[in-house]
């Protein structure tokens, strides 16, 4: 399979950097505008409170977060193809199924992130809140599965894999803390907000860590390597069947 020209020339790390950078910029700029012009408390509002502070923050957040959600999905997709295309990976059928499952769970998660931006908490709190939870859980599944699959590569960067595992485990602790604090919102609403901010930046940092694996690889190289390995595996499977 020959990748389109644009994919052959665009470094994969461009998507990685753009996805996390745009999300961070959107979150911070809406928070700053909200604090300066819309009486948003300095410490500490929910991230979505900054999104909904005013019409300008609402517009910025919807554009920025929806585009970020798409870029995060592309970033996670590139890692999926990177893992699947590596001839050094081990694990067999179970590992392959878990990798595919993690990608589709992450696809749903990124879609839900776009829903979080598209549906403000004041418009429909149930949809907004449910989408936010699905996003966090879906990304958490991806974090553990991808880290475990990368760990199976004998050519792995051990420091990067350990860092990914650490981020995933800390994210579990943050998620459990958020669930506990949310059970008594009126007393612990600031702690819930702290968990949300911390959790979001953990997810974005994990996605940014793909820079270690992607290095200077082009998007086309990742997709083409995946296609070559997929064809080889399929041919081997056909021979075994015969």
Sine and cosine of phi, psi and omega as CSV:
sin_phi,cos_phi,sin_psi,cos_psi,sin_omega,cos_omega
0.00,0.00,0.81,-0.59,0.03,-1.00
-0.99,-0.11,0.87,-0.49,-0.03,-1.00
-0.95,0.31,0.50,-0.86,0.07,-1.00
-0.83,0.55,0.42,-0.91,-0.10,-0.99
-0.83,0.56,-0.64,0.77,-0.04,-1.00
-0.89,0.45,-0.58,0.81,0.00,-1.00
-0.96,0.29,-0.47,0.88,-0.01,-1.00
-0.95,0.31,-0.37,0.93,-0.09,-1.00
-0.95,-0.32,-0.20,0.98,-0.07,-1.00
-1.00,-0.09,0.87,-0.50,0.05,-1.00
-0.89,0.45,0.66,-0.75,0.01,-1.00
-0.87,0.49,-0.54,0.84,-0.03,-1.00
-0.91,0.42,-0.35,0.94,0.06,-1.00
-0.89,0.46,-0.68,0.73,0.03,-1.00
-0.91,0.41,-0.69,0.73,-0.02,-1.00
-0.85,0.52,-0.75,0.67,-0.02,-1.00
-0.92,0.38,-0.69,0.72,-0.04,-1.00
-0.89,0.46,-0.66,0.75,-0.05,-1.00
-0.87,0.49,-0.79,0.61,-0.04,-1.00
-0.95,0.31,-0.64,0.77,-0.04,-1.00
-0.90,0.43,-0.69,0.73,-0.01,-1.00
-0.91,0.41,-0.64,0.77,0.02,-1.00
-0.90,0.44,-0.73,0.69,0.00,-1.00
-0.89,0.46,-0.71,0.70,0.00,-1.00
-0.86,0.50,-0.71,0.71,-0.03,-1.00
-0.89,0.46,-0.70,0.71,0.00,-1.00
-0.89,0.45,-0.72,0.69,-0.06,-1.00
-0.95,0.32,-0.65,0.76,-0.06,-1.00
-0.94,0.34,-0.60,0.80,0.05,-1.00
-0.94,0.34,-0.58,0.82,0.07,-1.00
-0.90,0.44,-0.73,0.69,-0.02,-1.00
-0.90,0.44,-0.71,0.70,0.02,-1.00
-0.89,0.46,-0.65,0.76,0.01,-1.00
-0.89,0.46,-0.67,0.74,0.01,-1.00
-0.93,0.37,-0.67,0.74,-0.09,-1.00
-0.97,0.24,-0.57,0.82,-0.17,-0.99
-0.84,-0.54,-0.22,0.98,-0.11,-0.99
-0.78,-0.63,0.37,0.93,0.09,-1.00
0.86,0.51,0.50,0.86,0.08,-1.00
-0.96,0.29,0.73,-0.68,-0.01,-1.00
-0.89,0.45,0.60,-0.80,-0.01,-1.00
-0.93,0.37,-0.70,0.71,0.01,-1.00
-0.74,-0.67,0.88,-0.48,-0.27,0.96
-0.68,-0.74,0.81,-0.58,0.03,-1.00
-0.99,0.15,0.32,-0.95,0.21,-0.98
-0.90,0.43,0.48,-0.88,0.00,-1.00
-0.84,0.53,-0.65,0.76,-0.02,-1.00
-0.93,0.36,-0.36,0.93,0.10,-0.99
-0.91,0.42,-0.59,0.81,0.09,-1.00
-0.92,0.39,-0.62,0.78,0.04,-1.00
-0.87,0.50,-0.66,0.75,-0.12,-0.99
-1.00,-0.08,0.17,0.99,-0.07,-1.00
-0.88,0.48,-0.61,0.79,-0.02,-1.00
-0.31,-0.95,0.06,-1.00,-0.04,-1.00
-0.89,0.46,-0.62,0.79,-0.02,-1.00
-0.92,0.38,-0.66,0.75,0.02,-1.00
-0.94,0.35,-0.55,0.83,0.04,-1.00
-0.90,0.44,-0.68,0.73,0.01,-1.00
-0.92,0.40,-0.70,0.72,-0.01,-1.00
-0.89,0.46,-0.70,0.71,-0.06,-1.00
-0.92,0.38,-0.64,0.77,-0.02,-1.00
-0.91,0.42,-0.67,0.74,0.03,-1.00
-0.94,0.34,-0.77,0.64,-0.10,-1.00
-0.91,0.41,-0.72,0.69,-0.08,-1.00
-0.96,0.27,-0.60,0.80,0.02,-1.00
-0.91,0.42,-0.68,0.74,0.06,-1.00
-0.91,0.41,-0.64,0.77,0.04,-1.00
-0.88,0.47,-0.65,0.76,0.01,-1.00
-0.87,0.49,-0.68,0.74,0.03,-1.00
-0.90,0.43,-0.69,0.72,-0.01,-1.00
-0.92,0.40,-0.60,0.80,0.07,-1.00
-0.90,0.44,-0.63,0.78,0.04,-1.00
-0.90,0.44,-0.70,0.72,0.05,-1.00
-0.88,0.47,-0.68,0.73,0.01,-1.00
-0.87,0.50,-0.72,0.70,0.03,-1.00
-0.92,0.39,-0.58,0.82,0.05,-1.00
-0.90,0.43,-0.65,0.76,0.04,-1.00
-0.89,0.45,-0.63,0.78,0.06,-1.00
-0.92,0.40,-0.60,0.80,0.07,-1.00
-0.86,0.52,-0.74,0.68,0.00,-1.00
-0.94,0.35,-0.56,0.83,0.06,-1.00
-0.88,0.48,-0.72,0.69,0.00,-1.00
-0.92,0.40,-0.74,0.67,-0.06,-1.00
-0.93,0.38,-0.48,0.88,-0.04,-1.00
-1.00,0.04,-0.11,0.99,-0.02,-1.00
-0.99,0.16,0.84,-0.54,0.00,-1.00
-0.96,0.27,-0.16,0.99,-0.05,-1.00
-1.00,0.00,-0.19,0.98,-0.08,-1.00
-0.94,0.33,0.53,-0.85,0.04,-1.00
-0.85,-0.52,0.10,-0.99,0.10,-0.99
0.78,-0.63,-0.37,0.93,0.07,-1.00
0.96,0.29,-0.39,-0.92,-0.12,-0.99
-0.90,0.44,-0.66,0.75,-0.03,-1.00
-0.88,0.47,-0.68,0.73,0.01,-1.00
-0.91,0.41,-0.64,0.77,0.01,-1.00
-0.90,0.44,-0.68,0.73,0.01,-1.00
-0.90,0.43,-0.67,0.74,-0.01,-1.00
-0.90,0.43,-0.60,0.80,0.02,-1.00
-0.91,0.41,-0.71,0.71,0.04,-1.00
-0.89,0.45,-0.69,0.73,-0.01,-1.00
-0.88,0.47,-0.67,0.74,0.00,-1.00
-0.89,0.46,-0.63,0.78,0.01,-1.00
-0.90,0.44,-0.69,0.72,-0.03,-1.00
-0.95,0.31,-0.57,0.82,0.10,-0.99
-0.89,0.46,-0.66,0.75,0.02,-1.00
-0.92,0.39,-0.56,0.83,0.06,-1.00
-0.87,0.49,-0.71,0.70,0.05,-1.00
-0.89,0.45,-0.65,0.76,-0.01,-1.00
-0.88,0.47,-0.70,0.72,-0.01,-1.00
-0.92,0.38,-0.59,0.81,0.09,-1.00
-0.89,0.46,-0.65,0.76,0.00,-1.00
-0.92,0.39,-0.53,0.85,0.08,-1.00
-0.89,0.46,-0.64,0.77,0.06,-1.00
-0.90,0.43,-0.60,0.80,0.04,-1.00
-0.90,0.43,-0.63,0.77,0.04,-1.00
-0.83,0.56,-0.65,0.76,0.00,-1.00
-0.98,0.22,-0.58,0.81,-0.08,-1.00
-0.97,0.23,-0.51,0.86,-0.03,-1.00
-0.91,-0.42,0.97,-0.24,-0.03,-1.00
-0.93,0.36,0.48,-0.88,-0.01,-1.00
-0.87,0.49,-0.47,0.88,0.03,-1.00
-0.98,0.20,-0.33,0.94,0.03,-1.00
-0.99,0.11,-0.71,0.70,0.06,-1.00
-0.38,-0.93,1.00,-0.08,-0.07,-1.00
-0.89,0.45,-0.55,0.83,-0.02,-1.00
-0.91,0.41,-0.75,0.66,0.01,-1.00
-0.89,0.45,-0.71,0.71,-0.02,-1.00
-0.87,0.49,-0.76,0.65,-0.04,-1.00
-0.92,0.39,-0.67,0.75,0.01,-1.00
-0.89,0.45,-0.68,0.73,0.02,-1.00
-0.89,0.46,-0.62,0.78,0.01,-1.00
-0.90,0.44,-0.68,0.73,0.00,-1.00
-0.90,0.43,-0.70,0.72,0.01,-1.00
-0.88,0.48,-0.63,0.78,0.03,-1.00
-0.87,0.50,-0.76,0.65,-0.02,-1.00
-0.89,0.46,-0.72,0.69,-0.03,-1.00
-0.90,0.43,-0.69,0.72,0.00,-1.00
-0.89,0.46,-0.69,0.72,0.03,-1.00
-0.91,0.41,-0.56,0.83,0.02,-1.00
-0.91,0.42,-0.66,0.75,0.06,-1.00
-0.86,0.51,-0.74,0.67,0.01,-1.00
-0.85,0.53,-0.68,0.73,-0.06,-1.00
-0.85,0.52,-0.72,0.69,-0.03,-1.00
-0.94,0.34,-0.71,0.70,-0.06,-1.00
-0.91,0.42,-0.74,0.67,-0.02,-1.00
-0.89,0.45,-0.64,0.77,0.02,-1.00
-0.89,0.45,-0.67,0.74,0.01,-1.00
-0.92,0.40,-0.63,0.78,0.01,-1.00
-0.93,0.36,-0.66,0.75,0.04,-1.00
-0.91,0.42,-0.51,0.86,0.01,-1.00
-0.92,0.39,-0.37,0.93,0.00,-1.00
-0.98,0.17,-0.10,0.99,-0.02,-1.00
-1.00,0.07,0.89,-0.46,0.01,-1.00
-0.90,0.43,-0.28,0.96,0.02,-1.00
-0.99,-0.12,0.25,0.97,-0.11,-0.99
-0.91,0.41,0.37,-0.93,0.20,-0.98
-1.00,0.01,0.97,-0.23,-0.14,-0.99
-0.86,0.51,-0.64,0.77,-0.01,-1.00
-0.89,0.46,-0.65,0.76,0.01,-1.00
-0.91,0.42,-0.68,0.74,0.00,-1.00
-0.91,0.42,-0.69,0.72,0.03,-1.00
-0.88,0.47,-0.63,0.77,0.02,-1.00
-0.89,0.45,-0.68,0.74,0.02,-1.00
-0.90,0.44,-0.68,0.73,0.05,-1.00
-0.88,0.47,-0.66,0.75,0.00,-1.00
-0.89,0.45,-0.70,0.71,0.03,-1.00
-0.87,0.49,-0.65,0.76,-0.01,-1.00
-0.90,0.43,-0.68,0.73,-0.03,-1.00
-0.94,0.34,-0.64,0.77,0.06,-1.00
-0.90,0.44,-0.59,0.80,0.01,-1.00
-0.89,0.45,-0.59,0.81,0.06,-1.00
-0.89,0.46,-0.70,0.71,0.01,-1.00
-0.88,0.47,-0.69,0.72,0.01,-1.00
-0.90,0.44,-0.66,0.75,0.02,-1.00
-0.90,0.44,-0.67,0.74,0.03,-1.00
-0.91,0.41,-0.63,0.77,0.03,-1.00
-0.90,0.44,-0.67,0.74,0.01,-1.00
-0.88,0.47,-0.65,0.76,0.01,-1.00
-0.90,0.43,-0.65,0.76,0.02,-1.00
-0.91,0.42,-0.76,0.65,-0.03,-1.00
-0.90,0.43,-0.58,0.82,-0.03,-1.00
-0.92,0.39,-0.35,0.94,0.02,-1.00
-0.93,0.36,-0.29,0.96,0.07,-1.00
-0.71,-0.70,0.93,0.37,-0.16,-0.99
-0.83,0.56,-0.70,0.71,-0.09,-1.00
-0.90,0.44,-0.49,0.87,0.00,-1.00
-1.00,0.02,-0.59,0.81,-0.15,-0.99
-0.89,-0.46,0.47,0.88,-0.08,-1.00
-0.90,0.44,-0.53,0.85,0.04,-1.00
-0.93,0.36,-0.64,0.77,0.03,-1.00
-0.91,0.42,-0.59,0.81,0.07,-1.00
-0.89,0.46,-0.69,0.73,0.02,-1.00
-0.89,0.46,-0.65,0.76,0.03,-1.00
-0.88,0.47,-0.67,0.74,0.04,-1.00
-0.90,0.44,-0.64,0.77,0.00,-1.00
-0.89,0.45,-0.75,0.66,0.00,-1.00
-0.87,0.49,-0.73,0.68,-0.02,-1.00
-0.89,0.46,-0.70,0.72,-0.02,-1.00
-0.90,0.44,-0.67,0.74,0.02,-1.00
-0.88,0.47,-0.71,0.70,-0.03,-1.00
-0.95,0.32,-0.45,0.89,0.13,-0.99
-0.90,0.43,-0.70,0.71,0.02,-1.00
-0.88,0.47,-0.71,0.70,-0.02,-1.00
-0.92,0.39,-0.60,0.80,0.03,-1.00
-0.92,0.40,-0.63,0.78,0.05,-1.00
-0.87,0.49,-0.73,0.68,0.03,-1.00
-0.88,0.47,-0.61,0.79,0.01,-1.00
-0.92,0.39,-0.45,0.89,-0.02,-1.00
-0.93,0.37,-0.18,0.98,0.07,-1.00
-0.90,0.44,-0.28,0.96,0.04,-1.00
-0.83,0.55,-0.54,0.84,-0.03,-1.00
-0.90,0.43,-0.68,0.73,-0.03,-1.00
-0.97,0.22,-0.66,0.75,-0.07,-1.00
-0.94,0.35,-0.55,0.83,-0.01,-1.00
0.75,0.66,-0.87,-0.50,-0.01,-1.00
-0.95,-0.30,0.33,0.94,0.01,-1.00
-0.91,0.42,0.63,-0.78,0.11,-0.99
-1.00,0.06,0.42,-0.91,0.03,-1.00
-0.84,0.54,-0.68,0.73,0.00,-1.00
-0.87,0.50,-0.61,0.79,0.00,-1.00
-0.91,0.41,-0.64,0.77,0.02,-1.00
-0.91,0.42,-0.72,0.70,-0.02,-1.00
-0.92,0.38,-0.64,0.77,-0.02,-1.00
-0.94,0.34,-0.63,0.78,0.04,-1.00
-0.90,0.45,-0.64,0.76,0.06,-1.00
-0.87,0.49,-0.67,0.74,-0.04,-1.00
-0.92,0.40,-0.65,0.76,0.01,-1.00
-0.89,0.46,-0.75,0.66,-0.02,-1.00
-0.91,0.42,-0.65,0.76,0.01,-1.00
-0.87,0.50,-0.68,0.73,0.01,-1.00
-0.90,0.43,-0.65,0.76,0.02,-1.00
-0.90,0.44,-0.69,0.72,0.02,-1.00
-0.90,0.44,-0.64,0.77,0.01,-1.00
-0.91,0.42,-0.67,0.75,0.01,-1.00
-0.91,0.42,-0.64,0.77,0.07,-1.00
-0.88,0.47,-0.67,0.74,0.01,-1.00
-0.88,0.47,-0.66,0.75,0.01,-1.00
-0.90,0.43,-0.64,0.76,0.03,-1.00
-0.91,0.42,-0.65,0.76,0.01,-1.00
-0.89,0.45,-0.64,0.77,0.00,-1.00
-0.91,0.41,-0.64,0.77,-0.01,-1.00
-0.94,0.34,0.00,0.00,0.00,0.00
